């Protein structure tokens, strides 16, 4: 009898085998329930690595992700990988384009064509791009939704929470409308084909402000490059290597990065090495002084 077994409960391994047979469980499963269980931080470490591999290999299923993890030297069960990928909604990322198209259509909401391909904005509030990403906490994950002005690269609305429901994206959109108040009929909203953006509540919000909807083509991340560029910057300059204690801590620190660093201080080459706030301020001054307007409008 091993140290992991409950002492004094059974006289022999044969008794354990008979009990397992009666209960319909395996002998290995019996011993496993008395063994050590991975701590929450270890589980979060594995989820973080799975997230990165699934995003890099978008067509890989849980079996191939498991193989990649084992090549990294991890001893991990494929069923555990499947469970974690399902929990983080990663399985659709790795499917082939036609399978993704079927998954998108199953949510039952209308999809829109890509209206911004090749379209270059010449002013503020002509094109907004929206996206959602995950953020690692110490022992869990939360999700960030953003709305970015495609002309100034400024994040005009964002929301962070522990779910992927449509209200996350709607909260970010409501903040954008509150901050910007675009002229009716002048704005295109571009996003991926996720259910958060295609659902009735989100569409109704856009319709109420007379905003035209646009969506990326299937399996083409370049269609939403400006939103994904912000997410890449966020991960590289703020999220990676950070240890957020909880949702409130992540919301406070990421909010400070967006408002105080990314929008107000970070220099963007596409803006003539100005921050989005500085660029918009100069744009406003250029409207009052027509001699400078051509310079300001030609940076994009």
Protein Blocks (a to p, Z undefined) as FASTA:
>chain_A
ZZkbcghkambfklmmmmmmmnopafklmmmmmmccddfklmmmmmmmmmmmmmmmmmbc
fklmmmmmmmnopacdfklmmmmmmmnopmmmmpcfklmmmmmmmnopacdddfkgopac
fbehkbccddddddddfkbccdddddddfklopafbdcddfbfbfklmmmmmmmmmmmno
paehiaccdddfbfklmpmklmmmmmmnopacddddehiaklmmmmmmmmmmmmmmmmno
pacfblmlmmmmmmmmmmmmmmmmmccfkloopafklmmmmmmmmmmmmmlmmmmmmmZZ
